[in-house]
Structures are given as C-alpha cells and as structure tokens.
Amino acid sequence: MTSLVIAEHNNASIKPATLNTVTAAAQCGGDVHVLVAGKGAEAAAQAASQIAGVAKVIHIEGEQFAHGLAENMAAQVVALAPAYSHILFPATASGKNIAPRVAATLDVAQISDITKVDATDTFERPIYAGNAIAIVQSLDATKVITVRTTGFDPAAASGGTATIETPAGVTDSGKSSFVSAEIAKSDRPELTAAKIIVSGGRALGSSEKFDEVLTPLADKLGAALGASRAAVDAGYAPNDWQVGQTGKIVAPQLYVAVGISGAIQHLAGMKDSKVIVAINKDPEAPIFSVADYGLEADLFTAVPELVAAL
C-alpha cells in the first residue's frame, strides 16, 4: 500500500499545503511518494525529498508542466496511478482542478475535503458548512482524495532522506495552453499560511474604512488581511481576501474578526482557528458563539484603541 501526494510548488519551493497533505497520506498507511512535475523544478524536488516521512520523490520535467495546467497534470497522475492505492491532493484551487479529472478518468469516486483518516478506506469530511461530519468509506481500488489542510498538522519540512527519481513525463495533451497570470503581490503573509489574520466585515462600510481601520492593526500584529463574503461582495476588499466556505479555509494561531456577524459560510472557513477574537457591537452576533474572546463594542472606537495599546 503506497500513497502518492501531488505537490504544489512554484518550481523553486514546495508550498505549505503539501506538508499537510503528506501528513494525511502517512495516516493512510504504507509509504508516501511525492510527485513534483514542473519546468526547472529541481529545487522543489530537492525540498520535497527533505520532507519527513516521504520515501520517494518523482520529479518529472517538461514545458507542459511549467504552469500546472490541469489537463497535463491529470494525465501524468493517471499514468502513475496503477502503482498507488491512494492519490492525495491539497484541497486548494489547483488540487480541486486536477483531482476530479483524475477520479473521472480512473472511474472512481473522489473523496473530497477530508479532515481525518479513520482507516485506510474510511475518512471524515465536513458537510453542511461544517455543522456535521460525514464518515465516508470507499471500496475503490484507488482512492482519489483532496485534503482540507487545516485538518492536519504539517509534516516537518526537513529531516527526510527520500530518493529522487526522474522518469519521462506524458506528452502535452494539447487541450489547453497558458496565456498569462495576474498575481496579487503583497508584503503580508499569504492568507492560508498566515499565523495571524485580521478580517473585516460589511460593518466597516467602505473600502477606505477597511484600509483605515484594519491595516494599522494588521501591521502591528504582522498579520494577513481577510474579509467576509459580504465585505468582498460590497467591494470593500479583493476576492483573494475572502475567508469562508466559498473563499479560503484558514486555521491560524490567532483570528481577529472585526465587524463580522458570523454567517455560517464564514464560520465554516475559520472556526478551526486556535484563538478567535471577535469585535462586534451586536451582542447577538453568531460570531460570538465560536469566539474565545468577544468584545461588544463599536469597532471604529475599539480597534484604534487596541492599536494604540499594542
């Protein structure tokens, strides 16, 4: 029994979500192999070989893998699939793009967003925005799985001594081509990897107030900035800041929710945070039900006072 983890990387380094996925793979039993497919990805493959618990890295080079196009990645994973009992992807935009193609081609059911491994064929995953946990058993010979990274601790990025193999890859499928990427750049930590997150809701009232009130607090804490769906829909914050079931799932050490009522879809994206601080003037706000510390106050007064105290 051997598991294959599909690494997320930028050809130079391994992204943190891969480390959590390796932990999930290790719990499935047997050896853990990691696929690093890219262009000029030697550094990423070397980094993958040092992850604790990884027995082998499969490093495949090719222009067709340079940008992680789902069609080419899926074809490569399917080509490797017969050797593996479990194929695991991080439940990120990339993983969710490739995994269904692999599952459909193999004619197996995908097991999505797992948060716990109960046995080699049994897994737990949240449903109904996290209000219930489904226990899913799969009898398929190959389990195609996406892993909710907040449900598993990351594997150690160093200490491993995996071997690296460099087989030939599949040819370009010709079904898609990379045109361009518009990537938002920020000096702040990446939202899904940040240890501290400051999020704002619709109560802030405008994008100007969002920046005026939350940026100083985030600067003081060295935090990433997030937002509720309502704030994003209102145009107060960019889409890539959205936290929630339809945004990004996060579990930082500290989550500060400012002016967020706590709709179910938002709670589903952040309730696994280690410490949750809520600031809201509505005593009935659902966010207080999951908060470790709640401050019933006007955010336009409380946040500047907090910044001053820090």
C-alpha positions as CSV (number, residue, x, y, z in Angstrom):
1,M,0.0,0.0,0.0
2,T,1.6,3.3,-1.2
3,S,0.2,6.8,-1.3
4,L,1.1,9.5,-3.9
5,V,0.9,13.2,-2.9
6,I,0.7,15.7,-5.7
7,A,2.9,18.5,-4.6
8,E,2.0,22.2,-5.0
9,H,5.1,24.2,-5.8
10,N,6.3,27.2,-7.8
11,N,9.2,25.3,-9.3
12,A,11.6,26.8,-6.7
13,S,10.0,25.7,-3.4
14,I,7.2,23.5,-2.0
15,K,4.0,25.3,-0.9
16,P,2.9,24.7,2.7
17,A,-0.3,22.9,1.8
18,T,1.8,20.0,0.5
19,L,3.2,19.4,4.0
20,N,-0.3,18.9,5.5
21,T,-1.2,16.6,2.7
22,V,1.9,14.4,3.4
23,T,0.7,14.0,7.0
24,A,-2.7,12.8,5.7
25,A,-1.0,10.4,3.3
26,A,1.1,9.0,6.1
27,Q,-2.0,8.2,8.1
28,C,-3.4,6.2,5.2
29,G,-0.6,3.6,5.8
30,G,2.3,2.4,3.8
31,D,5.0,4.5,2.0
32,V,4.5,8.1,0.9
33,H,5.7,9.2,-2.5
34,V,5.5,12.8,-3.8
35,L,5.1,13.9,-7.4
36,V,6.8,17.1,-8.4
37,A,6.0,17.9,-12.0
38,G,7.3,21.2,-13.4
39,K,9.8,23.1,-15.5
40,G,13.1,23.8,-13.9
41,A,11.7,22.3,-10.7
42,E,15.0,20.7,-9.4
43,A,14.9,22.9,-6.2
44,A,11.3,22.0,-5.5
45,A,12.1,18.3,-5.9
46,Q,15.1,18.6,-3.6
47,A,12.9,20.3,-1.0
48,A,10.3,17.6,-1.3
49,S,12.9,14.9,-0.7
50,Q,13.7,16.5,2.7
51,I,10.1,16.3,4.0
52,A,9.9,14.0,6.9
53,G,8.0,10.8,6.1
54,V,8.5,10.9,2.4
55,A,10.1,7.7,0.9
56,K,10.4,8.8,-2.7
57,V,10.1,11.9,-4.9
58,I,9.1,11.5,-8.5
59,H,10.5,14.5,-10.3
60,I,9.1,15.0,-13.9
61,E,10.4,17.8,-16.1
62,G,8.6,19.3,-19.1
63,E,7.4,22.5,-20.6
64,Q,3.9,21.1,-20.4
65,F,4.1,21.1,-16.6
66,A,5.6,24.6,-16.2
67,H,2.3,26.2,-15.1
68,G,0.5,23.2,-13.6
69,L,-2.2,23.0,-16.3
70,A,-4.9,20.6,-15.0
71,E,-5.2,18.6,-18.3
72,N,-1.5,17.8,-18.4
73,M,-1.2,17.2,-14.6
74,A,-4.2,14.9,-14.6
75,A,-2.8,12.8,-17.5
76,Q,0.5,12.4,-15.7
77,V,-1.2,11.4,-12.4
78,V,-3.3,8.8,-14.2
79,A,-0.2,7.4,-15.9
80,L,1.3,6.8,-12.4
81,A,-1.9,5.7,-10.7
82,P,-1.7,1.9,-11.1
83,A,1.2,1.8,-8.6
84,Y,-0.8,3.6,-5.9
85,S,-3.6,2.8,-3.5
86,H,-4.2,6.4,-2.5
87,I,-3.7,9.7,-4.5
88,L,-3.9,12.8,-2.4
89,F,-4.2,16.5,-3.4
90,P,-4.4,19.5,-1.2
91,A,-7.9,20.9,-1.3
92,T,-6.7,24.1,-2.9
93,A,-7.8,25.7,-6.2
94,S,-5.1,23.7,-8.0
95,G,-5.9,20.4,-6.3
96,K,-9.7,20.8,-6.8
97,N,-9.0,21.5,-10.5
98,I,-6.9,18.3,-11.1
99,A,-8.4,15.7,-8.7
100,P,-11.9,15.4,-10.4
101,R,-10.2,14.8,-13.8
102,V,-8.1,12.0,-12.3
103,A,-11.1,10.4,-10.5
104,A,-13.3,10.5,-13.6
105,T,-10.6,9.0,-15.8
106,L,-10.0,6.2,-13.3
107,D,-13.8,5.8,-12.9
108,V,-13.6,6.1,-9.1
109,A,-15.5,8.3,-6.6
110,Q,-13.5,11.3,-5.4
111,I,-13.4,11.7,-1.6
112,S,-13.3,15.5,-1.1
113,D,-12.1,17.7,1.7
114,I,-11.1,15.1,4.3
115,T,-10.2,16.3,7.8
116,K,-9.4,12.9,9.3
117,V,-8.3,9.4,8.3
118,D,-10.1,6.7,10.3
119,A,-8.8,3.8,8.4
120,T,-7.1,3.1,5.0
121,D,-10.6,3.1,3.4
122,T,-12.5,5.4,5.8
123,F,-12.3,9.1,6.1
124,E,-14.1,12.0,7.7
125,R,-15.2,15.2,5.9
126,P,-17.4,18.2,6.9
127,I,-20.8,18.7,5.4
128,Y,-23.5,21.4,5.8
129,A,-20.9,24.1,6.2
130,G,-19.1,22.1,8.9
131,N,-22.2,21.6,11.0
132,A,-22.0,17.8,10.5
133,I,-19.2,15.3,9.8
134,A,-19.7,12.6,7.2
135,I,-17.8,9.3,7.6
136,V,-17.1,8.1,4.1
137,Q,-15.9,4.6,3.3
138,S,-14.5,3.8,-0.2
139,L,-14.2,0.4,-1.7
140,D,-12.5,1.7,-4.9
141,A,-9.1,0.1,-5.6
142,T,-7.6,3.6,-5.9
143,K,-8.7,6.4,-3.5
144,V,-8.6,9.9,-5.0
145,I,-8.7,12.3,-2.2
146,T,-8.5,16.1,-1.6
147,V,-7.2,17.1,1.9
148,R,-8.5,20.0,3.9
149,T,-5.1,21.2,5.1
150,T,-6.4,22.8,8.3
151,G,-7.4,19.3,9.5
152,F,-3.8,18.0,9.6
153,D,-0.6,19.3,11.1
154,P,2.2,19.9,8.6
155,A,4.9,17.4,8.2
156,A,8.4,18.6,9.1
157,A,10.0,20.3,6.1
158,S,13.4,18.9,6.9
159,G,14.9,15.7,8.2
160,G,13.7,13.4,5.4
161,T,16.0,11.5,3.1
162,A,13.8,10.5,0.2
163,T,15.3,9.2,-3.1
164,I,14.5,11.2,-6.2
165,E,13.5,9.5,-9.5
166,T,13.3,11.4,-12.8
167,P,11.2,9.4,-15.3
168,A,9.9,10.7,-18.6
169,G,6.6,12.5,-18.4
170,V,3.5,12.3,-20.6
171,T,3.3,14.5,-23.7
172,D,1.3,17.7,-23.8
173,S,-2.4,17.0,-24.1
174,G,-2.9,20.0,-26.4
175,K,-6.2,20.7,-24.7
176,S,-5.1,24.0,-23.0
177,S,-2.3,26.5,-23.0
178,F,-1.0,29.0,-20.5
179,V,-1.7,32.6,-21.6
180,S,-0.9,34.8,-18.6
181,A,-1.2,35.2,-14.8
182,E,-2.2,38.2,-12.8
183,I,-0.9,37.6,-9.3
184,A,-1.7,40.0,-6.5
185,K,1.5,40.8,-4.7
186,S,1.7,41.8,-1.0
187,D,4.3,42.2,1.7
188,R,1.9,40.5,4.0
189,P,1.8,36.7,4.7
190,E,-0.2,34.5,2.4
191,L,-3.7,34.2,3.8
192,T,-3.9,30.4,4.0
193,A,-0.4,30.2,5.6
194,A,-0.6,33.2,8.0
195,K,-0.3,32.6,11.7
196,I,-2.3,35.7,12.4
197,I,-5.3,37.0,10.4
198,V,-7.3,40.2,10.8
199,S,-10.6,40.0,9.0
200,G,-13.2,42.7,8.4
201,G,-16.9,42.5,7.6
202,R,-19.5,44.7,5.9
203,A,-19.9,46.8,9.1
204,L,-16.7,48.7,8.1
205,G,-18.9,50.4,5.5
206,S,-16.3,51.2,2.7
207,S,-13.0,50.1,1.3
208,E,-11.5,53.3,2.7
209,K,-12.6,52.4,6.2
210,F,-11.4,48.9,5.7
211,D,-7.9,50.1,5.0
212,E,-8.0,52.9,7.6
213,V,-9.2,50.7,10.5
214,L,-7.7,47.3,9.8
215,T,-4.4,48.0,8.2
216,P,-2.8,49.5,11.3
217,L,-3.9,46.6,13.4
218,A,-2.6,44.1,10.8
219,D,0.7,46.0,10.7
220,K,1.1,45.9,14.5
221,L,0.4,42.1,14.6
222,G,2.3,41.2,11.4
223,A,-1.0,39.7,10.2
224,A,-2.6,38.8,6.9
225,L,-5.8,40.6,6.0
226,G,-9.0,38.8,5.3
227,A,-12.7,39.6,4.7
228,S,-16.1,38.1,4.9
229,R,-18.0,37.4,1.7
230,A,-20.4,40.3,2.4
231,A,-17.4,42.7,2.6
232,V,-16.0,41.3,-0.7
233,D,-19.4,41.4,-2.4
234,A,-19.7,45.0,-1.3
235,G,-16.4,45.8,-2.9
236,Y,-14.6,46.6,0.4
237,A,-11.9,44.0,-0.2
238,P,-10.5,42.0,-3.1
239,N,-11.7,38.4,-3.8
240,D,-8.5,36.8,-2.7
241,W,-9.0,38.0,0.8
242,Q,-12.4,36.1,1.2
243,V,-12.5,33.7,4.1
244,G,-15.3,31.2,4.2
245,Q,-16.9,28.2,2.6
246,T,-16.8,29.9,-0.8
247,G,-13.4,31.5,-0.1
248,K,-10.4,30.3,1.7
249,I,-10.3,27.9,4.6
250,V,-7.9,29.1,7.3
251,A,-6.8,28.0,10.7
252,P,-4.3,30.5,12.1
253,Q,-3.0,30.7,15.6
254,L,-5.0,34.0,16.0
255,Y,-8.0,35.1,14.1
256,V,-9.4,38.6,14.7
257,A,-12.9,39.1,13.3
258,V,-13.8,42.8,13.1
259,G,-17.4,43.8,12.3
260,I,-18.2,40.2,11.1
261,S,-21.6,38.9,12.1
262,G,-20.6,35.3,11.7
263,A,-22.7,33.8,8.9
264,I,-22.5,30.0,8.6
265,Q,-20.4,30.2,5.4
266,H,-17.9,32.4,7.1
267,L,-17.6,30.3,10.2
268,A,-17.0,27.2,8.1
269,G,-13.8,28.9,6.8
270,M,-12.3,30.0,10.1
271,K,-13.7,28.1,13.1
272,D,-10.7,25.8,13.4
273,S,-8.5,28.8,14.3
274,K,-6.6,28.3,17.5
275,V,-7.8,31.5,19.2
276,I,-10.7,33.6,17.8
277,V,-11.2,37.3,18.9
278,A,-14.4,38.9,17.8
279,I,-15.2,42.6,17.9
280,N,-18.9,43.5,17.2
281,K,-21.4,45.8,18.7
282,D,-24.3,43.3,18.2
283,P,-24.4,41.1,21.3
284,E,-26.5,38.5,19.3
285,A,-23.9,38.1,16.5
286,P,-23.3,34.4,15.8
287,I,-19.5,35.1,15.7
288,F,-19.5,35.3,19.5
289,S,-20.6,31.6,19.6
290,V,-17.2,30.5,18.3
291,A,-15.1,33.3,19.7
292,D,-12.6,32.6,22.6
293,Y,-12.7,36.3,23.4
294,G,-15.5,38.6,22.5
295,L,-15.6,42.4,22.7
296,E,-19.0,44.0,22.4
297,A,-18.1,47.5,21.2
298,D,-18.1,49.8,18.2
299,L,-15.2,48.7,16.0
300,F,-14.4,52.3,15.0
301,T,-13.6,53.0,18.6
302,A,-12.3,49.7,19.8
303,V,-9.8,48.9,17.0
304,P,-7.9,52.2,17.2
305,E,-7.7,51.8,21.0
306,L,-6.4,48.3,20.5
307,V,-3.8,49.6,18.0
308,A,-2.7,52.3,20.4
309,A,-2.4,49.7,23.3
310,L,-0.2,47.5,21.1
